[in-house]
Amino acid sequence: MFFNTMPAISPAFIQNLNMTELLIILLIVLVLFGAKRLPDLARSLGKSMQEFKKATRDVQEDFQNAMDSANQESDNAKAKQAQAPANTAAAKETTPAPAPTAPEHSAKQA
């Protein structure tokens, strides 16, 4: 029951914080980790974010390349299908129809 009444926490919660609340959070972080470790933590956080963005960009590029190759294969298949009926129609136009022949009579008499 308690969980149903809690609002969902989203990444946009920072937008609802005012300057006083942000300063209190920074003060708590400073007390917990100390002034000497704070630059190291910020540096490692920055590197982690940079690696995450790079990985995200790589995944997006891989997905885009896969979609492009699939579209290209689809376009090639459609072009072959469109070309095949044209080739058969052209072949029918250039190939003369066989001339009718007279039926052969056998020399057998009963």
Buried (B, 14 or more C-beta within 10 A) or exposed (E): EEEEEEEEEEEEEEEEEEEEEEEEEEEEEEEEEEEEEBEEEEEEEEEEEEEEEEEEEEEEEEEEEEEEEEEEEEEEEEEEEEEEEEEEEEEEEEEEEEEEEEEEEEEEEE
